[in-house]
């Protein structure tokens, strides 16, 4: 589209990692330091179980109920999931 890179060269570039292993480790250590964690603690979190908003206390049901009522009345036109 913009003629900056051909599809073939882009696919070849995507096959290669952007950072070397050494650079990746330095970046990982930097993020751990910014989060006040050790690299080992961050690695445990990084490899841990994924979670989403349902894993934490929230008011999603109130928002969903309110959006349903507003949609029924005709005030809200968006689809809320």
N, C-alpha and C positions, 0 to 999 in steps of 0.2 A: 504494500500500500504506500509506504513512504519511501520505498526503494533504498532504505538504509542497509538492509541485510537480506540476503536471499533466504528462502525457506530452508534449503539444504545446509547452508552455513549455520543458521540458527539451530537446527536440529543437532548438528555436530557440536556446537558450543554447549547445548544443554546436556550432552552426554558426559561432559567433563565437569568436575566439581569447581565451583567458583573460588573456593579457598583451599589452600593446602592443609594437610592434617595439622601442621604446626600452627598455622594461622587460626584454624578452627579451635584448637585448644586455647590459644591466647584469648580469643573472643569469648569462649565459654568461661574462662577464668575471670575475665573482665565483668561479665554479666553476674557471675556469682558474687564478686566483690561488691558490685553496686547493690545487690539484694541482701548484703550482709550475711552471706552463706559461704560455707566452704564449697570447693568444687565437688567434693563427694556428696554433700547434702543436696546440691543442685542436681547432680547426676541421678540421685535417688528419686527426686521429684520428677525429673525429665523422663525417666523410665517408668514412673508409677502409673497407676490407673487413671485414665482420663475421666473427667467429670464435667457436668454442665450445670446450668442454673437450677435444675431440679434437685441437685445434691445439697443445696443450701436453702436456708429459710428465705422465703420471698412472698410476695403478694400477687403472684401471677394470676391466681384464680379470680381475684378482685378485678384486675385489669381486663381479663377475658370476659367476665360477667358484665362489666360496665360497657365494654365495646359491643357485646351482643345486644344489650338493651338499646344502646344508641343506634346500632344498625337497624334494629327492629322499628324504632321510632322514625328512622329516616334521617337522623342528624349525621351519622357516621357512614361514609361510603367505602372506606378502605376495608380490606380483608385482614383481620387480625388472627394470627396463628399462635 
